[in-house]
Amino acid sequence: MDETPELITIELYRDALEADMAKTRLDSAGITSFLVGENAAMLYGTGLGGLQLQVSPKDEEDARSILNDPGPGNVEAPSAS
């Protein structure tokens, strides 16, 4: 009998674009993630409770670290003189 692994909601988003960007960050780091409420959001907007970003419990710590890392910051390109 196959048991579906339990997933943990690590973040809740009201903005679908922001949720997609977070999911893409996790996917690019090799962490499988799922957006719950995506279909309802397309039909009714995110006012019904937002989008839940979920991961496996074994990936929770790494996923939170990735999402909490602001990245290198705003690096200005050198001006063409």
mmCIF file of the C-alpha atoms, coordinates in Angstrom:
data_MODEL
# 
_entry.id   MODEL 
# 
loop_
_atom_site.group_PDB 
_atom_site.id 
_atom_site.type_symbol 
_atom_site.label_atom_id 
_atom_site.label_alt_id 
_atom_site.label_comp_id 
_atom_site.label_asym_id 
_atom_site.label_entity_id 
_atom_site.label_seq_id 
_atom_site.pdbx_PDB_ins_code 
_atom_site.Cartn_x 
_atom_site.Cartn_y 
_atom_site.Cartn_z 
_atom_site.occupancy 
_atom_site.B_iso_or_equiv 
_atom_site.pdbx_formal_charge 
_atom_site.auth_seq_id 
_atom_site.auth_comp_id 
_atom_site.auth_asym_id 
_atom_site.auth_atom_id 
_atom_site.pdbx_PDB_model_num 
ATOM 1  C CA . MET A 1 1  ? 0.000   0.000  0.000   1.00 0.00 ? 1  MET A CA 1 
ATOM 2  C CA . ASP A 1 2  ? 1.452   3.348  -1.100  1.00 0.00 ? 2  ASP A CA 1 
ATOM 3  C CA . GLU A 1 3  ? 1.233   6.102  1.452   1.00 0.00 ? 3  GLU A CA 1 
ATOM 4  C CA . THR A 1 4  ? 1.266   9.683  0.272   1.00 0.00 ? 4  THR A CA 1 
ATOM 5  C CA . PRO A 1 5  ? 3.930   11.599 2.195   1.00 0.00 ? 5  PRO A CA 1 
ATOM 6  C CA . GLU A 1 6  ? 2.623   14.367 4.406   1.00 0.00 ? 6  GLU A CA 1 
ATOM 7  C CA . LEU A 1 7  ? 3.410   17.855 3.163   1.00 0.00 ? 7  LEU A CA 1 
ATOM 8  C CA . ILE A 1 8  ? 4.129   20.925 5.269   1.00 0.00 ? 8  ILE A CA 1 
ATOM 9  C CA . THR A 1 9  ? 2.954   24.420 4.380   1.00 0.00 ? 9  THR A CA 1 
ATOM 10 C CA . ILE A 1 10 ? 6.007   26.653 4.671   1.00 0.00 ? 10 ILE A CA 1 
ATOM 11 C CA . GLU A 1 11 ? 4.555   29.874 3.292   1.00 0.00 ? 11 GLU A CA 1 
ATOM 12 C CA . LEU A 1 12 ? 1.205   31.445 2.422   1.00 0.00 ? 12 LEU A CA 1 
ATOM 13 C CA . TYR A 1 13 ? 0.945   33.892 -0.481  1.00 0.00 ? 13 TYR A CA 1 
ATOM 14 C CA . ARG A 1 14 ? -1.794  36.261 -1.583  1.00 0.00 ? 14 ARG A CA 1 
ATOM 15 C CA . ASP A 1 15 ? 0.076   37.168 -4.785  1.00 0.00 ? 15 ASP A CA 1 
ATOM 16 C CA . ALA A 1 16 ? 0.151   34.359 -7.394  1.00 0.00 ? 16 ALA A CA 1 
ATOM 17 C CA . LEU A 1 17 ? 3.276   35.763 -9.074  1.00 0.00 ? 17 LEU A CA 1 
ATOM 18 C CA . GLU A 1 18 ? 5.155   35.866 -5.767  1.00 0.00 ? 18 GLU A CA 1 
ATOM 19 C CA . ALA A 1 19 ? 4.064   32.271 -5.044  1.00 0.00 ? 19 ALA A CA 1 
ATOM 20 C CA . ASP A 1 20 ? 5.258   31.121 -8.482  1.00 0.00 ? 20 ASP A CA 1 
ATOM 21 C CA . MET A 1 21 ? 8.616   32.840 -7.990  1.00 0.00 ? 21 MET A CA 1 
ATOM 22 C CA . ALA A 1 22 ? 9.104   31.126 -4.611  1.00 0.00 ? 22 ALA A CA 1 
ATOM 23 C CA . LYS A 1 23 ? 8.182   27.743 -6.108  1.00 0.00 ? 23 LYS A CA 1 
ATOM 24 C CA . THR A 1 24 ? 10.636  28.327 -8.961  1.00 0.00 ? 24 THR A CA 1 
ATOM 25 C CA . ARG A 1 25 ? 13.428  29.135 -6.457  1.00 0.00 ? 25 ARG A CA 1 
ATOM 26 C CA . LEU A 1 26 ? 12.797  25.865 -4.647  1.00 0.00 ? 26 LEU A CA 1 
ATOM 27 C CA . ASP A 1 27 ? 12.517  23.870 -7.867  1.00 0.00 ? 27 ASP A CA 1 
ATOM 28 C CA . SER A 1 28 ? 15.827  25.281 -9.136  1.00 0.00 ? 28 SER A CA 1 
ATOM 29 C CA . ALA A 1 29 ? 17.443  24.185 -5.849  1.00 0.00 ? 29 ALA A CA 1 
ATOM 30 C CA . GLY A 1 30 ? 16.180  20.638 -6.410  1.00 0.00 ? 30 GLY A CA 1 
ATOM 31 C CA . ILE A 1 31 ? 13.383  20.824 -3.816  1.00 0.00 ? 31 ILE A CA 1 
ATOM 32 C CA . THR A 1 32 ? 10.035  19.527 -4.987  1.00 0.00 ? 32 THR A CA 1 
ATOM 33 C CA . SER A 1 33 ? 7.275   21.895 -3.957  1.00 0.00 ? 33 SER A CA 1 
ATOM 34 C CA . PHE A 1 34 ? 3.557   22.263 -4.537  1.00 0.00 ? 34 PHE A CA 1 
ATOM 35 C CA . LEU A 1 35 ? 1.201   25.231 -4.654  1.00 0.00 ? 35 LEU A CA 1 
ATOM 36 C CA . VAL A 1 36 ? -2.142  24.399 -3.058  1.00 0.00 ? 36 VAL A CA 1 
ATOM 37 C CA . GLY A 1 37 ? -5.054  26.580 -4.143  1.00 0.00 ? 37 GLY A CA 1 
ATOM 38 C CA . GLU A 1 38 ? -3.578  27.410 -7.537  1.00 0.00 ? 38 GLU A CA 1 
ATOM 39 C CA . ASN A 1 39 ? -6.690  26.424 -9.521  1.00 0.00 ? 39 ASN A CA 1 
ATOM 40 C CA . ALA A 1 40 ? -9.061  28.266 -7.186  1.00 0.00 ? 40 ALA A CA 1 
ATOM 41 C CA . ALA A 1 41 ? -6.843  31.349 -7.383  1.00 0.00 ? 41 ALA A CA 1 
ATOM 42 C CA . MET A 1 42 ? -7.062  31.336 -11.176 1.00 0.00 ? 42 MET A CA 1 
ATOM 43 C CA . LEU A 1 43 ? -10.859 31.251 -10.994 1.00 0.00 ? 43 LEU A CA 1 
ATOM 44 C CA . TYR A 1 44 ? -11.605 33.392 -7.948  1.00 0.00 ? 44 TYR A CA 1 
ATOM 45 C CA . GLY A 1 45 ? -8.412  35.270 -7.111  1.00 0.00 ? 45 GLY A CA 1 
ATOM 46 C CA . THR A 1 46 ? -6.411  34.728 -3.951  1.00 0.00 ? 46 THR A CA 1 
ATOM 47 C CA . GLY A 1 47 ? -9.070  36.176 -1.635  1.00 0.00 ? 47 GLY A CA 1 
ATOM 48 C CA . LEU A 1 48 ? -10.224 32.693 -0.650  1.00 0.00 ? 48 LEU A CA 1 
ATOM 49 C CA . GLY A 1 49 ? -7.221  32.101 1.585   1.00 0.00 ? 49 GLY A CA 1 
ATOM 50 C CA . GLY A 1 50 ? -4.233  32.495 -0.669  1.00 0.00 ? 50 GLY A CA 1 
ATOM 51 C CA . LEU A 1 51 ? -1.802  29.982 -2.066  1.00 0.00 ? 51 LEU A CA 1 
ATOM 52 C CA . GLN A 1 52 ? -0.015  27.528 0.185   1.00 0.00 ? 52 GLN A CA 1 
ATOM 53 C CA . LEU A 1 53 ? 3.540   26.572 -0.737  1.00 0.00 ? 53 LEU A CA 1 
ATOM 54 C CA . GLN A 1 54 ? 4.160   23.040 0.519   1.00 0.00 ? 54 GLN A CA 1 
ATOM 55 C CA . VAL A 1 55 ? 7.196   20.764 0.717   1.00 0.00 ? 55 VAL A CA 1 
ATOM 56 C CA . SER A 1 56 ? 8.092   17.395 2.175   1.00 0.00 ? 56 SER A CA 1 
ATOM 57 C CA . PRO A 1 57 ? 9.017   17.480 5.884   1.00 0.00 ? 57 PRO A CA 1 
ATOM 58 C CA . LYS A 1 58 ? 12.569  16.372 5.009   1.00 0.00 ? 58 LYS A CA 1 
ATOM 59 C CA . ASP A 1 59 ? 12.985  19.476 2.804   1.00 0.00 ? 59 ASP A CA 1 
ATOM 60 C CA . GLU A 1 60 ? 11.400  21.987 5.192   1.00 0.00 ? 60 GLU A CA 1 
ATOM 61 C CA . GLU A 1 61 ? 14.586  23.397 6.725   1.00 0.00 ? 61 GLU A CA 1 
ATOM 62 C CA . ASP A 1 62 ? 16.384  23.802 3.385   1.00 0.00 ? 62 ASP A CA 1 
ATOM 63 C CA . ALA A 1 63 ? 13.296  25.302 1.743   1.00 0.00 ? 63 ALA A CA 1 
ATOM 64 C CA . ARG A 1 64 ? 12.861  27.888 4.501   1.00 0.00 ? 64 ARG A CA 1 
ATOM 65 C CA . SER A 1 65 ? 16.561  28.798 4.269   1.00 0.00 ? 65 SER A CA 1 
ATOM 66 C CA . ILE A 1 66 ? 16.296  29.326 0.518   1.00 0.00 ? 66 ILE A CA 1 
ATOM 67 C CA . LEU A 1 67 ? 13.172  31.464 0.783   1.00 0.00 ? 67 LEU A CA 1 
ATOM 68 C CA . ASN A 1 68 ? 14.612  33.547 3.639   1.00 0.00 ? 68 ASN A CA 1 
ATOM 69 C CA . ASP A 1 69 ? 17.868  34.237 1.762   1.00 0.00 ? 69 ASP A CA 1 
ATOM 70 C CA . PRO A 1 70 ? 17.528  37.671 0.147   1.00 0.00 ? 70 PRO A CA 1 
ATOM 71 C CA . GLY A 1 71 ? 20.217  36.852 -2.408  1.00 0.00 ? 71 GLY A CA 1 
ATOM 72 C CA . PRO A 1 72 ? 23.133  39.028 -3.461  1.00 0.00 ? 72 PRO A CA 1 
ATOM 73 C CA . GLY A 1 73 ? 21.108  42.235 -3.334  1.00 0.00 ? 73 GLY A CA 1 
ATOM 74 C CA . ASN A 1 74 ? 20.887  44.952 -5.920  1.00 0.00 ? 74 ASN A CA 1 
ATOM 75 C CA . VAL A 1 75 ? 24.151  44.979 -7.768  1.00 0.00 ? 75 VAL A CA 1 
ATOM 76 C CA . GLU A 1 76 ? 24.457  47.938 -10.078 1.00 0.00 ? 76 GLU A CA 1 
ATOM 77 C CA . ALA A 1 77 ? 25.832  47.312 -13.520 1.00 0.00 ? 77 ALA A CA 1 
ATOM 78 C CA . PRO A 1 78 ? 28.908  49.364 -14.366 1.00 0.00 ? 78 PRO A CA 1 
ATOM 79 C CA . SER A 1 79 ? 28.026  52.457 -16.338 1.00 0.00 ? 79 SER A CA 1 
ATOM 80 C CA . ALA A 1 80 ? 29.129  52.634 -19.944 1.00 0.00 ? 80 ALA A CA 1 
ATOM 81 C CA . SER A 1 81 ? 31.386  55.680 -20.096 1.00 0.00 ? 81 SER A CA 1 
# 
